[in-house]
């Protein structure tokens, strides 16, 4: 039995994040830095920035969410449609989400020499929303600020997208809400492009509940 990709990604991310915690040079060279990408062609930052984090809380939250939702997506949901190609599709969702989620921020901040970002939130959002696309109703997603309250995945997803869009427009905190929003959209779209039957099933499940 092959090792879970979710576990491999978590292990790699924890190791690289811990190394960057104690190595400012490494952290600086891996950050998502649109100005450096534009001026010096450091395109690798679209990927490296997703494997480092600001602090332990940032790292633990992202990896906990990835562990919960990534395991379900990898072992139960994607195999329903992709079979032997599941691992390849999983990687495409995660790494693709990591890159695509930062593209809007790149164009927004490429002339801003002060803007920097890091973390796997965009990629993790892609994983979560790929799961919502395949399984919009079953189970529930809890809210950290309302213990004991769970929402159907598709309801949580709608609220998450709305919140991320509003906060991205406000730019009132130090969180890259654009990455959350566009990572989520990527996760909603890619699986259905690769297997259109997923879109059909999603809309059928939604309409069946209305």
Steps between C-alpha positions, in 0.01 A plus 500: 500500500644838398560776751226764513579810296331706769746372759797555268395861432442568870838355596681697231320823592567459872870434437550794263296734720704406808821559308375841387398597855868503595648610169400853389703469180316184397168655595573816303599308189185283513237765577237594245645836395324632188745788451796259487310267269424785262841668517726195517291217359498300825197295397591215735356710783148401391584151631760550772281747689241226550744286696592756766288671766512808721485318835390180670132597516493581129666167423290287734165639383583444133638150556210397724247606237704326230520181707123486554380596154796372301463149636131487409561640152797275426361172629123525459379773264748525212519120453128504415587673173873471433597150620870441418549868417387616843848588629584698188173693519552565872843649431357709217236641733745575780796637304279662237300668774821621661603674178164622369390642835795742496459625143251779588728615785793502259327741263364709788837539678772454237600867527485501881849434638363461855240227439588143591292191581549137595312186597303213352155651551421531129595139434311376805191695390521320166497163675205596721291628211579207273342291775199732517454469124484121518312479829294818553254377763617199698678556828555839657772761537540660841557866579787588735311792654179295551599169665254220440346669196551333162386602153447294185821524293340702219351751745834541675664542159264777396555690825877450474510642148286798602715572805825468304373732225391765752824485699712508185323819396546660842869406537465573872723224637824320420333199334511425127126450453546511123697175524223339706234609252676406177641180646145399590376581149780295347403202715139538389588515131795269424344163593195576286715600205691173526181298548184691391281237666597662831328826400191307394490317833554823694211684335276194535576480873434872545173500305385184677510687833321815381 
